[in-house]
Amino acid sequence: MEFSAAVVKKDESTFVVVIVKRDVLENDLLISEAVKVFSKFFPLMPVVLMAQNFRGDGIYHGPEELVRLLDKVKPEDLSWKTYQVGN
């Protein structure tokens, strides 16, 4: 499995933003599963899921205070890293 994520340190918070397909953010069950999976890779950090709308703006799902912090940040300004897991 391969995924892209950015560890964000903003104000007094450190958390991870993980890119998912927009369909994931439209389904509560998929949101729960994605958070559970990515929490295993970043066990000490809150997880925020991100997809993009048709303009490329970030659509976020996660703890409200962290989503508010991200509303002022463009996705391209985050330090993305690609993670390879398994084969």
N, CA, C and O atoms as a GROMACS GRO file, in nm:
protein
  348
    1MET      N    1   0.085  -0.117   0.000
    1MET     CA    2   0.000   0.000   0.000
    1MET      C    3   0.090   0.124   0.000
    1MET      O    4   0.195   0.126   0.064
    2GLU      N    5   0.047   0.224  -0.071
    2GLU     CA    6   0.118   0.350  -0.077
    2GLU      C    7   0.018   0.461  -0.046
    2GLU      O    8  -0.095   0.460  -0.094
    3PHE      N    9   0.061   0.557   0.035
    3PHE     CA   10  -0.025   0.672   0.064
    3PHE      C   11   0.060   0.795   0.088
    3PHE      O   12   0.180   0.785   0.117
    4SER      N   13  -0.003   0.910   0.076
    4SER     CA   14   0.065   1.037   0.099
    4SER      C   15   0.009   1.101   0.225
    4SER      O   16  -0.112   1.102   0.248
    5ALA      N   17   0.100   1.154   0.306
    5ALA     CA   18   0.060   1.217   0.431
    5ALA      C   19   0.156   1.330   0.463
    5ALA      O   20   0.270   1.333   0.416
    6ALA      N   21   0.109   1.422   0.545
    6ALA     CA   22   0.192   1.533   0.590
    6ALA      C   23   0.177   1.546   0.740
    6ALA      O   24   0.065   1.554   0.792
    7VAL      N   25   0.289   1.547   0.810
    7VAL     CA   26   0.287   1.573   0.954
    7VAL      C   27   0.288   1.725   0.969
    7VAL      O   28   0.376   1.793   0.916
    8VAL      N   29   0.191   1.775   1.042
    8VAL     CA   30   0.173   1.920   1.055
    8VAL      C   31   0.198   1.961   1.200
    8VAL      O   32   0.143   1.902   1.294
    9LYS      N   33   0.281   2.062   1.217
    9LYS     CA   34   0.304   2.123   1.348
    9LYS      C   35   0.257   2.267   1.336
    9LYS      O   36   0.323   2.350   1.274
   10LYS      N   37   0.143   2.294   1.396
   10LYS     CA   38   0.084   2.427   1.385
   10LYS      C   39   0.034   2.468   1.522
   10LYS      O   40  -0.033   2.391   1.590
   11ASP      N   41   0.067   2.590   1.560
   11ASP     CA   42   0.035   2.638   1.694
   11ASP      C   43   0.093   2.536   1.793
   11ASP      O   44   0.213   2.508   1.790
   12GLU      N   45   0.010   2.483   1.882
   12GLU     CA   46   0.059   2.386   1.980
   12GLU      C   47   0.019   2.244   1.944
   12GLU      O   48   0.026   2.154   2.028
   13SER      N   49  -0.023   2.222   1.820
   13SER     CA   50  -0.072   2.091   1.778
   13SER      C   51   0.023   2.024   1.679
   13SER      O   52   0.082   2.090   1.593
   14THR      N   53   0.036   1.894   1.694
   14THR     CA   54   0.106   1.812   1.595
   14THR      C   55   0.009   1.702   1.555
   14THR      O   56  -0.044   1.631   1.640
   15PHE      N   57  -0.014   1.690   1.425
   15PHE     CA   58  -0.110   1.593   1.375
   15PHE      C   59  -0.071   1.554   1.234
   15PHE      O   60   0.020   1.613   1.175
   16VAL      N   61  -0.139   1.454   1.179
   16VAL     CA   62  -0.108   1.407   1.045
   16VAL      C   63  -0.230   1.427   0.955
   16VAL      O   64  -0.344   1.405   0.996
   17VAL      N   65  -0.203   1.470   0.833
   17VAL     CA   66  -0.307   1.484   0.731
   17VAL      C   67  -0.278   1.377   0.626
   17VAL      O   68  -0.167   1.369   0.574
   18VAL      N   69  -0.378   1.294   0.596
   18VAL     CA   70  -0.361   1.186   0.501
   18VAL      C   71  -0.456   1.208   0.383
   18VAL      O   72  -0.575   1.236   0.401
   19ILE      N   73  -0.402   1.196   0.262
   19ILE     CA   74  -0.484   1.212   0.143
   19ILE      C   75  -0.565   1.085   0.118
   19ILE      O   76  -0.512   0.974   0.118
   20VAL      N   77  -0.695   1.104   0.098
   20VAL     CA   78  -0.785   0.993   0.064
   20VAL      C   79  -0.869   1.035  -0.056
   20VAL      O   80  -0.872   1.153  -0.092
   21LYS      N   81  -0.935   0.940  -0.116
   21LYS     CA   82  -1.027   0.972  -0.225
   21LYS      C   83  -1.148   1.043  -0.169
   21LYS      O   84  -1.188   1.020  -0.054
   22ARG      N   85  -1.206   1.128  -0.249
   22ARG     CA   86  -1.321   1.207  -0.202
   22ARG      C   87  -1.436   1.116  -0.156
   22ARG      O   88  -1.509   1.151  -0.064
   23ASP      N   89  -1.453   1.002  -0.221
   23ASP     CA   90  -1.559   0.908  -0.183
   23ASP      C   91  -1.550   0.868  -0.037
   23ASP      O   92  -1.652   0.846   0.029
   24VAL      N   93  -1.429   0.859   0.015
   24VAL     CA   94  -1.410   0.820   0.155
   24VAL      C   95  -1.477   0.922   0.247
   24VAL      O   96  -1.542   0.885   0.344
   25LEU      N   97  -1.461   1.051   0.215
   25LEU     CA   98  -1.516   1.156   0.301
   25LEU      C   99  -1.668   1.166   0.292
   25LEU      O  100  -1.730   1.240   0.369
   26GLU      N  101  -1.727   1.093   0.200
   26GLU     CA  102  -1.873   1.096   0.185
   26GLU      C  103  -1.940   0.977   0.250
   26GLU      O  104  -2.061   0.957   0.234
   27ASN      N  105  -1.862   0.896   0.324
   27ASN     CA  106  -1.916   0.775   0.383
   27ASN      C  107  -1.860   0.759   0.524
   27ASN      O  108  -1.740   0.740   0.542
   28ASP      N  109  -1.947   0.767   0.624
   28ASP     CA  110  -1.904   0.760   0.764
   28ASP      C  111  -1.828   0.631   0.797
   28ASP      O  112  -1.732   0.634   0.873
   29LEU      N  113  -1.871   0.519   0.741
   29LEU     CA  114  -1.803   0.392   0.767
   29LEU      C  115  -1.661   0.395   0.710
   29LEU      O  116  -1.567   0.352   0.777
   30LEU      N  117  -1.645   0.447   0.588
   30LEU     CA  118  -1.512   0.455   0.529
   30LEU      C  119  -1.423   0.553   0.604
   30LEU      O  120  -1.303   0.531   0.617
   31ILE      N  121  -1.481   0.659   0.655
   31ILE     CA  122  -1.404   0.755   0.736
   31ILE      C  123  -1.349   0.684   0.859
   31ILE      O  124  -1.231   0.695   0.889
   32SER      N  125  -1.435   0.612   0.929
   32SER     CA  126  -1.392   0.540   1.051
   32SER      C  127  -1.283   0.439   1.020
   32SER      O  128  -1.185   0.429   1.094
   33GLU      N  129  -1.299   0.364   0.912
   33GLU     CA  130  -1.199   0.263   0.875
   33GLU      C  131  -1.067   0.329   0.840
   33GLU      O  132  -0.961   0.282   0.881
   34ALA      N  133  -1.072   0.439   0.764
   34ALA     CA  134  -0.948   0.507   0.724
   34ALA      C  135  -0.875   0.562   0.845
   34ALA      O  136  -0.753   0.548   0.855
   35VAL      N  137  -0.946   0.625   0.937
   35VAL     CA  138  -0.882   0.680   1.057
   35VAL      C  139  -0.818   0.567   1.137
   35VAL      O  140  -0.707   0.582   1.188
   36LYS      N  141  -0.888   0.455   1.149
   36LYS     CA  142  -0.836   0.340   1.222
   36LYS      C  143  -0.706   0.288   1.158
   36LYS      O  144  -0.609   0.261   1.228
   37VAL      N  145  -0.705   0.274   1.027
   37VAL     CA  146  -0.587   0.224   0.956
   37VAL      C  147  -0.470   0.320   0.970
   37VAL      O  148  -0.360   0.277   1.005
   38PHE      N  149  -0.492   0.449   0.944
   38PHE     CA  150  -0.381   0.544   0.946
   38PHE      C  151  -0.333   0.574   1.088
   38PHE      O  152  -0.218   0.613   1.107
   39SER      N  153  -0.419   0.555   1.186
   39SER     CA  154  -0.376   0.572   1.326
   39SER      C  155  -0.270   0.470   1.365
   39SER      O  156  -0.190   0.496   1.454
   40LYS      N  157  -0.269   0.356   1.299
   40LYS     CA  158  -0.167   0.254   1.326
   40LYS      C  159  -0.028   0.301   1.284
   40LYS      O  160   0.072   0.266   1.346
   41PHE      N  161  -0.022   0.382   1.178
   41PHE     CA  162   0.105   0.433   1.127
   41PHE      C  163   0.152   0.558   1.202
   41PHE      O  164   0.271   0.589   1.205
   42PHE      N  165   0.057   0.629   1.262
   42PHE     CA  166   0.086   0.752   1.336
   42PHE      C  167   0.015   0.744   1.471
   42PHE      O  168  -0.077   0.821   1.497
   43PRO      N  169   0.058   0.650   1.557
   43PRO     CA  170  -0.019   0.618   1.678
   43PRO      C  171  -0.032   0.730   1.781
   43PRO      O  172  -0.125   0.729   1.861
   44LEU      N  173   0.057   0.824   1.780
   44LEU     CA  174   0.052   0.929   1.882
   44LEU      C  175  -0.004   1.061   1.830
   44LEU      O  176   0.001   1.162   1.899
   45MET      N  177  -0.057   1.058   1.708
   45MET     CA  178  -0.106   1.182   1.647
   45MET      C  179  -0.252   1.170   1.605
   45MET      O  180  -0.295   1.064   1.558
   46PRO      N  181  -0.328   1.278   1.621
   46PRO     CA  182  -0.462   1.279   1.563
   46PRO      C  183  -0.450   1.272   1.410
   46PRO      O  184  -0.355   1.324   1.352
   47VAL      N  185  -0.547   1.207   1.347
   47VAL     CA  186  -0.549   1.192   1.202
   47VAL      C  187  -0.658   1.281   1.143
   47VAL      O  188  -0.772   1.280   1.188
   48VAL      N  189  -0.618   1.357   1.041
   48VAL     CA  190  -0.713   1.435   0.962
   48VAL      C  191  -0.708   1.379   0.821
   48VAL      O  192  -0.601   1.363   0.763
   49LEU      N  193  -0.825   1.348   0.766
   49LEU     CA  194  -0.832   1.298   0.629
   49LEU      C  195  -0.855   1.416   0.536
   49LEU      O  196  -0.927   1.510   0.570
   50MET      N  197  -0.794   1.411   0.418
   50MET     CA  198  -0.810   1.519   0.322
   50MET      C  199  -0.835   1.464   0.182
   50MET      O  200  -0.769   1.372   0.136
   51ALA      N  201  -0.932   1.524   0.116
   51ALA     CA  202  -0.955   1.502  -0.027
   51ALA      C  203  -0.954   1.640  -0.089
   51ALA      O  204  -0.943   1.741  -0.019
   52GLN      N  205  -0.966   1.647  -0.221
   52GLN     CA  206  -0.968   1.777  -0.287
   52GLN      C  207  -1.096   1.792  -0.367
   52GLN      O  208  -1.149   1.695  -0.422
   53ASN      N  209  -1.144   1.916  -0.372
   53ASN     CA  210  -1.260   1.943  -0.456
   53ASN      C  211  -1.214   1.970  -0.599
   53ASN      O  212  -1.095   1.957  -0.629
   54PHE      N  213  -1.305   2.005  -0.686
   54PHE     CA  214  -1.271   2.022  -0.828
   54PHE      C  215  -1.173   2.136  -0.852
   54PHE      O  216  -1.108   2.140  -0.957
   55ARG      N  217  -1.160   2.230  -0.758
   55ARG     CA  218  -1.065   2.340  -0.772
   55ARG      C  219  -0.928   2.308  -0.710
   55ARG      O  220  -0.834   2.386  -0.722
   56GLY      N  221  -0.920   2.193  -0.645
   56GLY     CA  222  -0.795   2.156  -0.580
   56GLY      C  223  -0.786   2.201  -0.436
   56GLY      O  224  -0.683   2.183  -0.371
   57ASP      N  225  -0.894   2.262  -0.385
   57ASP     CA  226  -0.897   2.304  -0.245
   57ASP      C  227  -0.913   2.180  -0.156
   57ASP      O  228  -0.978   2.082  -0.195
   58GLY      N  229  -0.853   2.185  -0.039
   58GLY     CA  230  -0.863   2.074   0.053
   58GLY      C  231  -1.000   2.066   0.119
   58GLY      O  232  -1.057   2.167   0.159
   59ILE      N  233  -1.051   1.943   0.130
   59ILE     CA  234  -1.172   1.914   0.206
   59ILE      C  235  -1.124   1.824   0.319
   59ILE      O  236  -1.069   1.716   0.294
   60TYR      N  237  -1.144   1.867   0.443
   60TYR     CA  238  -1.085   1.796   0.557
   60TYR      C  239  -1.190   1.732   0.646
   60TYR      O  240  -1.302   1.782   0.657
   61HIS      N  241  -1.153   1.622   0.707
   61HIS     CA  242  -1.238   1.558   0.808
   61HIS      C  243  -1.150   1.514   0.923
   61HIS      O  244  -1.053   1.440   0.903
   62GLY      N  245  -1.183   1.559   1.041
   62GLY     CA  246  -1.106   1.524   1.160
   62GLY      C  247  -1.151   1.609   1.276
   62GLY      O  248  -1.257   1.671   1.269
   63PRO      N  249  -1.072   1.613   1.382
   63PRO     CA  250  -1.107   1.696   1.496
   63PRO      C  251  -1.129   1.842   1.453
   63PRO      O  252  -1.049   1.899   1.379
   64GLU      N  253  -1.237   1.898   1.500
   64GLU     CA  254  -1.282   2.031   1.455
   64GLU      C  255  -1.174   2.139   1.468
   64GLU      O  256  -1.158   2.221   1.377
   65GLU      N  257  -1.100   2.139   1.578
   65GLU     CA  258  -1.000   2.243   1.598
   65GLU      C  259  -0.885   2.230   1.498
   65GLU      O  260  -0.825   2.330   1.459
   66LEU      N  261  -0.855   2.108   1.456
   66LEU     CA  262  -0.749   2.088   1.358
   66LEU      C  263  -0.796   2.124   1.217
   66LEU      O  264  -0.721   2.180   1.137
   67VAL      N  265  -0.920   2.090   1.187
   67VAL     CA  266  -0.977   2.128   1.057
   67VAL      C  267  -0.980   2.281   1.044
   67VAL      O  268  -0.953   2.335   0.938
   68ARG      N  269  -1.013   2.349   1.153
   68ARG     CA  270  -1.012   2.497   1.150
   68ARG      C  271  -0.872   2.550   1.120
   68ARG      O  272  -0.858   2.646   1.045
   69LEU      N  273  -0.770   2.489   1.178
   69LEU     CA  274  -0.632   2.531   1.149
   69LEU      C  275  -0.599   2.512   1.000
   69LEU      O  276  -0.532   2.595   0.939
   70LEU      N  277  -0.647   2.403   0.944
   70LEU     CA  278  -0.616   2.371   0.804
   70LEU      C  279  -0.694   2.455   0.704
   70LEU      O  280  -0.653   2.467   0.588
   71ASP      N  281  -0.804   2.514   0.746
   71ASP     CA  282  -0.883   2.597   0.656
   71ASP      C  283  -0.802   2.714   0.601
   71ASP      O  284  -0.835   2.770   0.497
   72LYS      N  285  -0.696   2.752   0.671
   72LYS     CA  286  -0.614   2.866   0.629
   72LYS      C  287  -0.489   2.822   0.554
   72LYS      O  288  -0.404   2.905   0.522
   73VAL      N  289  -0.477   2.692   0.525
   73VAL     CA  290  -0.357   2.638   0.462
   73VAL      C  291  -0.394   2.576   0.328
   73VAL      O  292  -0.493   2.504   0.317
   74LYS      N  293  -0.314   2.604   0.226
   74LYS     CA  294  -0.335   2.540   0.096
   74LYS      C  295  -0.269   2.402   0.100
   74LYS      O  296  -0.160   2.387   0.157
   75PRO      N  297  -0.334   2.301   0.041
   75PRO     CA  298  -0.275   2.166   0.042
   75PRO      C  299  -0.132   2.163  -0.011
   75PRO      O  300  -0.049   2.087   0.039
   76GLU      N  301  -0.102   2.243  -0.112
   76GLU     CA  302   0.033   2.241  -0.170
   76GLU      C  303   0.138   2.299  -0.075
   76GLU      O  304   0.258   2.283  -0.099
   77ASP      N  305   0.095   2.367   0.031
   77ASP     CA  306   0.189   2.423   0.127
   77ASP      C  307   0.228   2.325   0.238
   77ASP      O  308   0.316   2.354   0.318
   78LEU      N  309   0.164   2.209   0.241
   78LEU     CA  310   0.198   2.108   0.341
   78LEU      C  311   0.318   2.027   0.291
   78LEU      O  312   0.340   2.017   0.171
   79SER      N  313   0.393   1.971   0.383
   79SER     CA  314   0.511   1.891   0.348
   79SER      C  315   0.470   1.745   0.331
   79SER      O  316   0.476   1.666   0.426
   80TRP      N  317   0.430   1.710   0.210
   80TRP     CA  318   0.381   1.576   0.182
   80TRP      C  319   0.496   1.478   0.168
   80TRP      O  320   0.604   1.511   0.119
   81LYS      N  321   0.469   1.356   0.212
   81LYS     CA  322   0.565   1.248   0.198
   81LYS      C  323   0.487   1.124   0.155
   81LYS      O  324   0.374   1.101   0.199
   82THR      N  325   0.547   1.046   0.068
   82THR     CA  326   0.484   0.921   0.025
   82THR      C  327   0.535   0.808   0.112
   82THR      O  328   0.656   0.792   0.132
   83TYR      N  329   0.442   0.730   0.164
   83TYR     CA  330   0.475   0.617   0.251
   83TYR      C  331   0.444   0.487   0.178
   83TYR      O  332   0.338   0.474   0.117
   84GLN      N  333   0.535   0.393   0.185
   84GLN     CA  334   0.518   0.259   0.129
   84GLN      C  335   0.502   0.162   0.246
   84GLN      O  336   0.586   0.158   0.337
   85VAL      N  337   0.395   0.084   0.244
   85VAL     CA  338   0.371  -0.011   0.351
   85VAL      C  339   0.348  -0.148   0.289
   85VAL      O  340   0.271  -0.162   0.194
   86GLY      N  341   0.414  -0.248   0.341
   86GLY     CA  342   0.398  -0.382   0.288
   86GLY      C  343   0.473  -0.399   0.158
   86GLY      O  344   0.578  -0.339   0.137
   87ASN      N  345   0.418  -0.482   0.069
   87ASN     CA  346   0.486  -0.513  -0.059
   87ASN      C  347   0.475  -0.402  -0.156
   87ASN      O  348   0.527  -0.412  -0.267
   0.00000   0.00000   0.00000
